[in-house]
């Protein structure tokens, strides 16, 4: 039961944060996407993973400096009893997936070369 509640809340936070981030004027000209939200077991804190087309580290820095503003928006829009503390991180899942795909591609090429000889 608690796990389903946490998953629903993570999805709700992801959708709301994606919308709320658009209101931050420093990020008005940047393409920023919230990719994942992971809540702690006690729901008191959330790790928010983002991607951006350019300068992701700068975007993460701006978002971490605006956590108070974003928490206030979440509390207002979602009507939560407790609004989790937010921490923003660069989502490296996509980069890892690309590296793994590249490794598999190289292995297939090497295997193809060894079968030809």
Residue pairs with C-beta under 8 A, 6 or more apart in sequence:
6 39
6 41
6 43
9 39
9 43
10 36
10 37
10 38
10 39
10 46
11 37
12 78
13 37
13 39
13 46
13 48
13 74
13 78
13 84
14 34
14 36
14 37
14 48
16 73
16 74
16 77
16 78
17 34
17 37
17 48
17 70
17 74
17 86
18 33
18 34
20 70
20 73
20 74
20 77
21 27
21 32
21 34
21 63
21 70
22 28
23 73
24 62
24 63
24 66
24 69
26 62
26 66
27 59
27 62
27 63
30 52
30 53
30 54
30 55
30 59
31 52
31 53
31 54
32 50
32 51
32 52
32 59
33 50
33 51
33 52
34 48
34 49
34 50
35 49
35 50
35 51
35 91
35 93
35 94
36 48
36 49
36 91
36 93
37 46
37 47
37 48
37 49
38 46
38 47
38 49
39 45
39 46
39 84
40 46
40 84
43 82
43 84
44 82
44 84
44 85
45 84
45 85
45 86
45 87
46 84
46 85
46 86
46 87
47 87
47 89
48 63
48 86
48 87
48 88
48 89
49 88
49 89
49 90
49 91
49 93
50 56
50 59
50 60
50 63
50 88
50 89
50 90
50 91
51 90
51 91
51 94
52 59
56 90
57 90
60 88
60 89
60 90
63 70
63 88
64 87
64 88
67 85
67 86
67 87
67 88
70 86
71 83
71 84
71 85
71 86
74 80
74 83
75 83
